[in-house]
Amino acid sequence: MQQQPDPDQNTRIVTALIGVALVGVIAVTYPSVIPALTVALAAFMALAIFLKL
């Protein structure tokens, strides 16, 4: 019998991939906002690590 993957883990992976794709599209469309995206990403990662999301 096969073990089912954890649906919570799959949701996190899909959400992360959608977010990366969205940031990539924004960065390609509006190259002037890359510094702001970098700061926002750093702040998000700091919060994620702090809150252990």
ABEGO torsion letter per residue (X at the ends): XBBBBBAAAAAAAAAAAAAAAAAAAAAAABAAAAAAAAAAAAAAAAAAAAAGX
